């Protein structure tokens, strides 16, 4: 590839990112065939601090449709909204099947808070297209729903380890300007070398064809901002998401130009942006409330009983990642933590039906602002209360790791 062509591609990528963000909403699939409606404008059980709303962006690839649907049922709550995405490696038939599964559940359709993206993005995990995907999903959620408080991105291999009633209850008592971003300013030598490379992710403009290009020259780390890396999974408040996408200051645009040609940019963009902005660096908790399951090989359900399962289930987190589709841990979480029946959404205070072997307690719906938290999130609550107590507004938290 000629140097001239490389330069054209490098400067065109930010425009491709912006084009992705401006895609219209009719590109995702919705169904409204039911005549049953979910109650709107409920009376809040706590008029002083109504429960928050979470915007979930759940993504997967080829054959991940069933996993995404199960995850959706596990994290479902009618106060939240959910955007589902199967990338270009999945077939149109698989996306249609996922949309049909969503439309087959009355409460999902009646609440009108779940959508499946029809025209999917192509993603190269090592390139910059994953960042484009997250920004695209966040932009769609901003246009679609006007009243959510936090944005959460999940993979098909993730799963909740606390009920949504518990999660929303805890979030009701913390400042809504907080961002949960795992970051590290002392990047490893490997990450440092990746930051110096100049790459072109072909998935941004020619879908599945072509490979990622690596430039023959390296660049120095910029001096205009401090460079941070961390996890690609984040929990971001709405104002920070708007800042990241709308960019009413120059920094978001500057960082987008830089990270458009950086490997694994989805692991550094939000970290670098938040930690280099005074307003947001003062309100960061260095955690994404997520635990990565590093031992996903056991298949005997007894291997997940106490005390071994305590390694995962009694952590200061809300989600666990890297869970295989056939892991018995999923069934244990459903049965003993979420109390979710097979093929049903996770029950909460909004469910008024009887709970027995043959009926779905969420077949009858009540006030979605009524929360009935249990003991599942005790460790997470302790962690968040301690983190907030330790916070200081005098200087950036990113400088005090």
C-alpha positions as CSV (number, residue, x, y, z in Angstrom):
1,X,0.0,0.0,0.0
2,X,1.4,3.4,-1.0
3,X,2.1,6.1,1.7
4,X,-0.4,8.4,0.0
5,X,-3.2,5.8,0.3
6,X,-2.3,5.2,3.9
7,X,-2.6,8.9,4.7
8,X,-6.0,9.1,3.1
9,X,-7.2,6.1,5.1
10,X,-5.8,7.6,8.3
11,X,-7.6,10.9,7.9
12,X,-10.9,9.3,6.7
13,X,-11.4,7.1,9.8
14,X,-12.7,9.8,12.1
15,X,-15.3,10.7,9.5
16,X,-16.3,7.0,9.4
17,X,-16.7,7.0,13.1
18,X,-18.9,10.1,13.0
19,X,-21.0,8.6,10.2
20,X,-21.6,5.5,12.4
21,X,-22.8,7.7,15.2
22,X,-25.4,9.5,13.0
23,X,-27.1,6.4,11.6
24,X,-30.9,6.8,11.9
25,X,-33.0,4.9,14.4
26,X,-35.0,3.0,11.8
27,X,-32.0,0.7,11.4
28,X,-33.0,-1.4,14.4
29,X,-35.8,-3.9,14.5
30,X,-38.9,-3.4,16.7
31,X,-42.2,-5.2,17.1
32,X,-45.4,-3.8,18.6
33,X,-48.0,-6.5,17.8
34,X,-49.3,-6.8,21.4
35,X,-52.3,-4.9,22.6
36,X,-51.3,-5.1,26.2
37,X,-49.5,-2.0,27.6
38,X,-47.2,-1.6,30.4
39,X,-48.2,1.0,33.0
40,X,-46.6,4.4,32.3
41,X,-45.9,7.3,34.6
42,X,-46.0,5.2,37.8
43,X,-46.2,6.6,41.3
44,X,-42.7,6.4,42.7
45,X,-42.3,4.4,45.9
46,X,-39.6,6.9,47.0
47,X,-40.5,10.5,45.8
48,X,-37.2,11.9,47.0
49,X,-35.0,9.6,45.0
50,X,-36.7,7.6,42.3
51,X,-34.9,4.5,41.1
52,X,-32.4,5.1,38.2
53,X,-32.7,3.8,34.7
54,X,-30.0,1.9,33.0
55,X,-29.3,1.7,29.3
56,X,-27.8,-1.7,28.4
57,X,-25.9,-2.3,25.2
58,X,-25.5,-6.1,24.7
59,X,-23.3,-7.3,21.9
60,X,-22.3,-10.6,20.4
61,X,-21.2,-12.4,17.3
62,X,-22.1,-15.4,15.2
63,X,-24.3,-17.9,17.1
64,X,-24.6,-15.7,20.1
65,X,-28.3,-14.9,19.7
66,X,-29.5,-17.5,22.3
67,X,-26.9,-16.3,24.8
68,X,-27.9,-12.6,24.3
69,X,-31.5,-13.5,24.8
70,X,-30.8,-15.4,28.0
71,X,-28.6,-12.5,29.3
72,X,-31.4,-10.1,28.4
73,X,-33.9,-12.1,30.5
74,X,-31.4,-12.2,33.4
75,X,-30.8,-8.4,33.5
76,X,-34.3,-7.4,32.5
77,X,-36.3,-4.7,34.4
78,X,-39.0,-2.5,32.9
79,X,-37.4,0.7,34.1
80,X,-34.3,0.0,31.9
81,X,-33.8,0.0,28.1
82,X,-31.9,-2.6,26.1
83,X,-30.2,-2.4,22.7
84,X,-29.1,-5.8,21.3
85,X,-26.4,-6.2,18.6
86,X,-25.2,-9.2,16.6
87,X,-22.2,-8.2,14.5
88,X,-21.7,-8.8,10.8
89,X,-20.3,-12.3,11.4
90,X,-23.8,-13.3,12.4
91,X,-26.2,-13.9,9.6
92,X,-29.4,-11.8,9.0
93,X,-31.4,-14.9,9.8
94,X,-29.8,-15.0,13.3
95,X,-30.6,-11.3,13.9
96,X,-34.2,-11.9,12.8
97,X,-34.4,-14.9,15.1
98,X,-33.3,-12.8,18.0
99,X,-35.8,-10.1,17.2
100,X,-38.6,-12.8,17.0
101,X,-37.5,-14.1,20.4
102,X,-37.8,-10.6,21.9
103,X,-41.2,-10.1,20.3
104,X,-42.5,-13.4,21.7
105,X,-42.3,-12.2,25.3
106,X,-45.3,-10.0,26.2
107,X,-43.7,-7.9,28.8
108,X,-40.7,-7.0,26.6
109,X,-43.1,-5.8,23.9
110,X,-45.5,-4.0,26.2
111,X,-42.8,-2.1,28.0
112,X,-41.3,-1.1,24.6
113,X,-37.8,-1.0,26.0
114,X,-36.0,-3.7,23.9
115,X,-34.7,-3.3,20.4
116,X,-32.5,-5.4,18.1
117,X,-30.2,-3.6,15.7
118,X,-31.0,-4.7,12.2
119,X,-28.0,-3.3,10.2
120,X,-25.1,-4.5,12.2
121,X,-21.5,-3.3,12.4
122,X,-18.4,-5.3,11.6
123,X,-15.9,-5.6,14.4
124,X,-12.2,-6.5,14.6
125,X,-11.4,-7.0,18.3
126,X,-7.8,-5.8,18.0
127,X,-8.7,-2.7,16.0
128,X,-10.6,0.5,16.5
129,X,-14.0,-0.8,15.3
130,X,-15.0,-2.0,18.8
131,X,-14.8,1.6,20.0
132,X,-16.9,2.7,17.0
133,X,-19.5,0.0,17.9
134,X,-19.8,1.2,21.5
135,X,-20.1,4.8,20.5
136,X,-22.7,3.9,17.9
137,X,-24.7,1.9,20.4
138,X,-24.5,4.8,23.0
139,X,-25.6,7.3,20.3
140,X,-28.6,5.2,19.4
141,X,-29.6,4.9,23.1
142,X,-29.3,8.7,23.5
143,X,-31.7,9.2,20.7
144,X,-34.1,6.4,21.5
145,X,-34.6,7.0,25.3
146,X,-34.3,10.4,27.0
147,X,-34.4,9.5,30.7
148,X,-31.7,6.9,31.5
149,X,-29.0,7.5,34.0
150,X,-26.2,5.0,33.2
151,X,-24.9,3.3,30.2
152,X,-23.7,-0.3,30.6
153,X,-22.1,-2.4,27.8
154,X,-22.1,-6.2,28.1
155,X,-20.9,-9.1,26.0
156,X,-22.8,-12.3,25.3
157,X,-20.5,-14.1,27.7
158,X,-21.4,-11.8,30.6
159,X,-24.0,-12.5,33.3
160,X,-25.4,-10.7,36.3
161,X,-24.7,-12.0,39.8
162,X,-27.2,-9.7,41.6
163,X,-30.8,-9.1,40.7
164,X,-31.8,-5.9,39.0
165,X,-33.9,-4.8,42.0
166,X,-30.7,-4.9,44.1
167,X,-28.6,-3.1,41.5
168,X,-31.2,-0.3,41.0
169,X,-31.7,0.0,44.8
170,X,-28.0,0.5,45.4
171,X,-27.6,2.9,42.5
172,X,-30.6,4.9,44.0
173,X,-28.4,6.0,46.9
174,X,-25.2,7.0,45.1
175,X,-24.5,10.2,43.1
176,X,-25.6,9.9,39.5
177,X,-22.5,11.7,38.3
178,X,-20.3,8.7,39.0
179,X,-18.6,6.8,36.3
180,X,-17.3,3.3,36.9
181,X,-14.2,2.9,34.7
182,X,-11.4,0.5,35.3
183,X,-8.2,2.4,34.4
184,X,-4.4,2.3,34.9
185,X,-2.0,5.1,33.9
186,X,1.0,2.8,34.4
187,X,0.5,0.9,31.1
188,X,2.5,-2.3,30.4
189,X,5.3,-2.4,27.9
190,X,3.1,-4.3,25.5
191,X,0.3,-1.7,25.8
192,X,2.9,1.0,25.4
193,X,4.1,-0.5,22.1
194,X,0.5,-0.8,20.9
195,X,-0.1,2.9,21.6
196,X,2.9,3.8,19.4
197,X,1.6,1.9,16.4
198,X,-0.5,3.5,13.7
199,X,-3.2,1.1,12.5
200,X,-6.1,1.1,10.0
201,X,-9.0,-1.1,10.9
202,X,-10.6,-2.2,7.6
203,X,-13.8,-3.3,9.4
204,X,-14.8,0.4,9.7
205,X,-15.3,0.8,5.9
206,X,-15.3,-2.6,4.0
207,X,-17.2,-4.8,6.5
208,X,-15.7,-8.3,6.7
209,X,-13.2,-8.0,3.9
210,X,-9.5,-7.0,4.3
211,X,-7.1,-7.2,7.1
212,X,-6.0,-4.5,9.6
213,X,-3.1,-2.4,8.3
214,X,-0.2,-1.5,10.5
215,X,1.9,1.5,9.5
216,X,5.6,1.3,8.9
217,X,6.3,4.1,11.3
218,X,5.6,4.7,15.0
219,X,4.4,7.8,16.8
220,X,5.3,9.3,20.1
221,X,2.7,9.3,22.9
222,X,1.0,12.7,22.9
223,X,1.9,15.4,25.4
224,X,-1.4,17.2,25.3
225,X,-3.0,14.6,27.5
226,X,-2.2,11.7,29.9
227,X,-2.6,8.2,28.4
228,X,-4.7,5.7,30.3
229,X,-5.7,2.1,29.6
230,X,-8.1,-0.4,31.2
231,X,-11.1,-2.5,30.5
232,X,-13.4,-2.2,27.6
233,X,-16.4,-2.7,29.8
234,X,-17.7,0.5,31.5
235,X,-20.6,2.0,33.4
236,X,-21.0,5.6,32.3
237,X,-23.4,8.3,33.4
238,X,-25.5,10.0,30.8
239,X,-23.7,13.3,30.8
240,X,-20.3,11.7,30.2
241,X,-21.8,9.7,27.3
242,X,-23.2,12.9,25.8
243,X,-19.8,14.6,26.2
244,X,-18.0,11.6,24.6
245,X,-20.3,11.7,21.5
246,X,-21.4,15.3,21.1
247,X,-18.0,16.6,22.0
248,X,-18.9,20.2,23.0
249,X,-15.2,20.7,23.8
250,X,-12.2,19.9,21.7
251,X,-10.8,17.0,23.8
252,X,-13.3,14.3,22.7
253,X,-12.7,15.1,19.1
254,X,-8.9,15.2,19.7
255,X,-8.9,11.8,21.4
256,X,-11.2,10.4,18.7
257,X,-8.6,11.4,16.1
258,X,-5.9,9.7,18.0
259,X,-7.7,6.5,19.0
260,X,-9.2,6.0,15.5
261,X,-5.7,4.6,14.5
262,X,-4.8,2.9,17.8
263,X,-5.0,-0.8,18.6
264,X,-7.7,-1.8,21.1
265,X,-8.9,1.8,21.3
266,X,-12.0,0.7,23.2
267,X,-9.7,-0.1,26.2
268,X,-8.3,3.4,26.4
269,X,-10.7,6.0,24.9
270,X,-13.1,6.4,27.8
271,X,-10.3,6.1,30.4
272,X,-8.2,8.8,28.8
273,X,-11.1,11.1,28.2
274,X,-12.5,10.9,31.7
275,X,-9.1,11.2,33.4
276,X,-8.2,14.2,31.4
277,X,-11.4,16.1,32.1
278,X,-11.7,17.9,35.4
279,X,-15.5,17.5,35.7
280,X,-15.4,13.8,35.2
281,X,-12.0,12.8,36.7
282,X,-13.3,13.9,40.1
283,X,-16.2,11.4,39.9
284,X,-14.5,8.1,38.8
285,X,-14.5,4.8,40.7
286,X,-11.7,2.6,39.4
287,X,-13.9,-0.4,38.8
288,X,-16.4,-1.6,36.2
289,X,-18.3,-3.7,38.8
290,X,-17.3,-6.8,36.8
291,X,-15.4,-9.9,37.6
292,X,-13.6,-11.9,34.8
293,X,-14.0,-15.7,35.3
294,X,-10.6,-17.0,34.6
295,X,-11.5,-20.7,35.2
296,X,-14.2,-21.6,32.8
297,X,-13.3,-25.2,32.2
298,X,-15.3,-27.1,34.9
299,X,-18.4,-28.8,33.8
300,X,-19.5,-30.6,37.0
301,X,-22.1,-28.5,38.8
302,X,-20.7,-29.6,42.2
303,X,-17.5,-27.6,41.3
304,X,-19.6,-24.4,41.7
305,X,-20.9,-25.1,45.1
306,X,-19.7,-23.2,48.2
307,X,-17.0,-22.5,49.0
308,X,-15.6,-22.6,45.4
309,X,-18.5,-20.5,44.0
310,X,-17.9,-17.8,46.7
311,X,-14.9,-16.8,44.6
312,X,-17.3,-15.4,42.1
313,X,-20.6,-14.9,43.8
314,X,-19.4,-13.0,46.9
315,X,-17.4,-10.3,45.1
316,X,-17.9,-6.6,45.1
317,X,-19.3,-6.7,41.5
318,X,-22.6,-6.8,39.7
319,X,-21.5,-8.9,36.6
320,X,-19.3,-11.8,35.8
321,X,-17.6,-12.2,32.4
322,X,-16.2,-15.0,30.3
323,X,-18.9,-17.5,31.1
324,X,-19.3,-20.3,28.6
325,X,-22.8,-20.9,27.2
326,X,-23.1,-24.4,28.8
327,X,-21.6,-23.4,32.2
328,X,-23.6,-24.8,35.1
329,X,-22.8,-21.6,36.9
330,X,-25.5,-19.9,34.8
331,X,-28.1,-22.3,36.1
332,X,-27.0,-21.8,39.7
333,X,-27.2,-18.0,39.4
334,X,-30.7,-18.3,37.9
335,X,-31.9,-20.7,40.6
336,X,-30.3,-19.3,43.7
337,X,-29.7,-15.6,43.1
338,X,-32.0,-14.3,40.4
339,X,-34.8,-16.9,41.2
340,X,-35.5,-16.9,37.4
341,X,-37.5,-19.8,36.0
342,X,-36.5,-21.3,32.6
343,X,-37.5,-19.1,29.7
344,X,-38.7,-16.3,32.1
345,X,-37.4,-12.8,32.9
346,X,-35.9,-12.2,36.3
347,X,-38.6,-11.4,38.8
348,X,-38.7,-8.1,40.8
349,X,-41.0,-6.0,42.8
350,X,-42.9,-5.1,39.7
351,X,-44.0,-8.7,39.2
352,X,-47.5,-9.3,40.8
353,X,-48.2,-12.9,39.6
354,X,-48.0,-16.0,41.7
355,X,-44.7,-17.8,41.8
356,X,-44.9,-21.5,41.5
357,X,-43.6,-24.3,39.3
358,X,-46.2,-23.7,36.5
359,X,-46.6,-19.9,36.4
360,X,-44.5,-16.9,35.6
361,X,-44.6,-14.3,38.5
362,X,-44.0,-11.6,35.9
363,X,-47.1,-12.5,33.9
364,X,-48.8,-9.7,35.8
365,X,-47.2,-6.3,36.0
366,X,-47.3,-3.6,38.7
367,X,-45.4,-0.4,39.4
368,X,-41.8,-0.8,38.0
369,X,-40.5,1.7,40.6
370,X,-41.2,-0.7,43.4
371,X,-38.0,-2.5,44.3
372,X,-37.6,-5.5,46.6
373,X,-33.9,-5.9,47.1
374,X,-32.5,-8.9,48.9
375,X,-29.1,-9.9,50.4
376,X,-27.4,-10.7,47.1
377,X,-25.6,-7.3,46.7
378,X,-24.4,-6.9,50.2
379,X,-20.7,-6.9,49.3
380,X,-21.2,-4.5,46.4
381,X,-23.1,-2.1,48.6
382,X,-20.2,-2.1,51.1
383,X,-17.7,-1.5,48.3
384,X,-19.6,1.4,46.8
385,X,-20.3,3.1,50.1
386,X,-16.6,2.9,51.0
387,X,-15.5,4.2,47.6
388,X,-17.8,7.2,47.9
389,X,-16.7,7.9,51.4
390,X,-13.0,7.9,50.3
391,X,-13.6,10.2,47.3
392,X,-12.0,13.6,47.4
393,X,-13.0,16.5,45.1
394,X,-9.7,18.4,45.6
395,X,-7.8,16.6,42.8
396,X,-8.2,14.1,40.1
397,X,-8.8,10.5,41.4
398,X,-6.9,9.2,38.3
399,X,-3.6,10.5,39.7
400,X,-4.0,8.6,43.0
401,X,-4.0,5.0,42.1
